[in-house]
């Protein structure tokens, strides 16, 4: 696959055959993996930092997947054996992928690896590894009792070993999978809500609670009761008791079903009517103060609904990595690694958004909930930016309507609820457009220098603006000749390239290939047969 090729690291010297000379000594290592429950095992290995050896030195059947060698292991009773060769003195790193049980049933591949799984190849020898993976652990029962006197309905949100779901056949009746998390209705019993779970022994049980109704039966906007201490290693059947510290006395309840939806629709209609009345009555033709006040009101309104969206999201999901889905995990990983001193060792993303997350984690702790509130503030800046941009193209009232649409647009509001680039990229893109208009007002190289630098910055957030400078010669108007247009375009382009260049150099130094931005090409390949 092209994607796999682009992700490849620089190959070590022996991958190019540079060490296949008379002076190179190759030694053989027989790796024996004792896994009584396994039916099929693949050796995952590499040398000197997971590099590959030349094809003729690999065991038969070896494939290279994303520059990692995968060699089939031969079953010998309960033991799996693979014989590999490496240059003398090389460090062999290895791990094991179990893809089938002893009874022949297929598994979702389980990786058995450790930092200790490495060996310096000094002479021919045997490496013996005892598997610690139990493919069929016994099930134990856990009864969770949640005491919440003011609650009328509670849902248990849970998972094992990092919020992972258990197999469907052992999930309690009524369990639903939402955003990768198991949601199990709890049954009222005496003064508690109870859920009976079956989980594999010696797993870590993660859990939290969603309160969705008050004791009088009225529905409420779901309240999340979660805590880092809501976690337990389970090795035998038992009972877990939790006493809530949440009071529902001041939490408003609302009617059920369609009435609840109607209430939100009513709120939306009222807000739209108020905005329309504000814009209709404002004397915008001669009173600039009225326009400024209207813009302030729209901005505060947009900020309020974005903060509410962030708050509402945080009530429904735990403030842990279990809430991450899709590309969110990748951004979070890069930000976390930055704080640990590792600078972008994965070429799939550009740096601005991970740096934004890392700054938030550094300032406020590793809290996803706080990131949403910061994004709400950043997202609200798109409202005045939209107004100022529209004001250059249309009348005052129309520009305010454009700002109102941005303030209340559902998709733009929901952008702040996920750890995706759009939350900060949208206002940054509008800012870059404003900077370009500012430069076009009086086309001077100094102005295009600043505008180009800003464009380079936002391109490091999302690469979609990389070819934008090609449109500039057609945008410069007036009495300026072709030569002057070319000069301004080159200044704009060079300024943008100067901002991007350090990142491109980092990519070349890290991966050994020219890569201006990133290799995130999933959208290009989605839907094609080879993908």
Secondary structure by P-SEA (a helix, b strand, c coil): caaaaaaccccccccccccccccbbbbbbbbbbbbccccbbbbbcccccccccccccccccccccccbbbbbbbbcccbbbbbbbbcccbbbbbbbbbccccccccccbbbbbcccccccccccbbbbbbbccccccbbbbbbbbbbbccccbbbbbcccccccccccccccccccccccbbbbbbbbcccbbbbbbbbcccbbbbbbbbbccccccccccbbbbccccccccccccbbbbbbbccccccbbbbbccaaaaaaaaaaaaaaaaaaaaaaaaccccccaaaaaaaaaaaaaaaaaaaaaaaaaaaacccccccccccaaaaaaaaaaaaaacccccccccccaaaaaaaaaaaaccccaaaaaaaaaaaaaaaaaaaaaaaaacccaaaaaaaaaaaacccccccccccccccaaaaaaaaaaaaaaaaaaacccaaaaaaaaaaaaaaaaaccccccccccccccccccccaaaaaaaaaaaaaaaaaaaaaaaaaaaaaccccccccccccccccccccc
